Amino acid sequence: MQTGIKLISTGAYLPEKIVTNEDLSRIVDTSDEWITKRTGIRTRHHCVSETHLDLAAAAARQALERAGIDKAQLGACVVTTVAGDKVTPSCACMLQAALDLPELTPCFDLNAACAGFPYALRVVQGLLTDERPYGLVVSAEVLSRLLDFTDRSTCVLFGDGAGAAVVARQEGAEDIHAVLGSRGNDQVLCIDGAWADHTAHVHMEGQPVFKFAVNIIPSCIEDILRAAGRTLEEVDLVVMHQANERILDHVVSRMGLPPEKVYKNIAHIGNISSACIPVALNELYEAGRLTPGLRMLCVGFGGGLTWGGCLIEMGGKEA
Ligand code: UT7
């Protein structure tokens, strides 16, 4: 079995501007009551002057500082995003310069939509070596740039932000048993490319995506546990993509999950695509809840339709 990885530190950055449901009700036909009841979202952050790279760099710096590692030992820097500042170079390449990473660090972006973070953990696990045992995963999204603020069914849902994680290939670390999938659907959730003959906006048919989510999350969790030879009782925390609080509650009741094991922060961040999971992990880290040995299930799902999940343990700083 391949050497696995552990999480050793996290970081995050959320733009300064907070947009409330009331703020949105002044520009589109919606209400705080509808948004709160149907999604659980109360506020989200939107960039004003911050770039995508600013968000990614701030989250990455915090995670690297907390990890206290030698950057020369980084075996990979992967940024997950649906859209960075530029089509090319990748955000990860620009991070290489911003963070002064050694030139021989593989730096690239990965787009698996909202499932990006577990996808990146799996890819990074495969890139690390004994000589370069640390990996940096940064998930950064500026969705406010891609919203149609006349479409109330999407513009109230999404926000901006970045989360980062440093992982380590450590002796005794278990394979993360990632389960990754996709379904070739460009109808129910998509954003056109920069070359489209119209401004590219998030297009989503909410109900089919909702149904997809409440079915795929339990099956993804079951597949991971089967692969890992573990039970739900052996999992300490479940951190899911935060698309809708009703999706999280559905999974809790369908799987009989103890609600206290399921982390929710959608109320104050909204849906920040691939950044949801690492931003949540960072809140847990800052609350002192990520104690060494803690076993976490991370599950993402979204455009594509993609899904991905894995089981990862909190480690110490030393590889
Ligand atoms: O991150 C990627 C993954 N994304 C997801 O997992 C999202 C999954 N889907 C959802 O979370 C939900 O489907 C939404 C939150 C997007 C929508 O909630 P819903 O309960 O499925 O609402 P709906 O689309 O069925 O719309 C119900 C009504 C409609 O009005 P009528 O036709 O019944 O008169 C909508 O026009 O709610 C209306 N509506 C709104 N009303 C006030 C839709 N958006 C709004 C709004 N404010 N913002």
Residues whose N, C-alpha, C, O or C-beta is under 5 A from the ligand:
A	BS01	UT7	D29 T30 S31 W34 R38 T39 C114 R152 S153 V156 G206 Q207 V209 F210 A213 A243 N244 N271 F301 G302 G303
